[in-house]
Amino acid sequence: MKRRLKVHKEGYAILFSLLTLLVVANVIVFIESPNRILSVVCLVISILTFSFFLYFFRNPTREVEIDDENLVIAPADGHIVVTEPTEEWEYFDGKKMIQVSIFMNVFSVHANWYPIEGTVLVSEHQDGSHKGAWLPKSSTENERSLVVIETPNKAQLAV
């Protein structure tokens, strides 16, 4: 079976732009520099930089089989940093719920999946700031998306 790296669709423009920039920079360094060691160092740094961005935008295929409709799978790769009771105001008008926050570092796959099977009731984008993800207010003040899913047994989950 031949394996192929899948790239997230939002990454293509960034990767193409970065590749173009790195190729131009390497050609300039190669032409202008009499020192071939500098050219090799520039090439190695460029390859490492492009490889990092390619790794960042990877989008692996996930196949999950769950035979219990009451289970909720993690919607993102990363580390769970908060599990606490909270009041949700964006959709549920202050209803008490359990908040699970997942922090994705630069090595995590930056894609999100639906954690349960059901009907999408709400899917909206909210503008906001770009504070560090580790800050407590980042989940309410940063740019984000809200998706509310209703399961066949009428339970609702906000992601």
Secondary structure, DSSP 8 states (H G I E B T S, - for coil): ------B-TTHHHHHHHHHHHHHHHHHHHHHH-S-HHHHHHHHHHHHHHHHHHHHHTB--------S-TT----SBSSEEEEEEEEEE-SSSTTEEEEEEEEE--TTS---B--SS-SEEEEEEEE--B---TTSTTHHHHB-EEEEEEE-TTS-EEE-
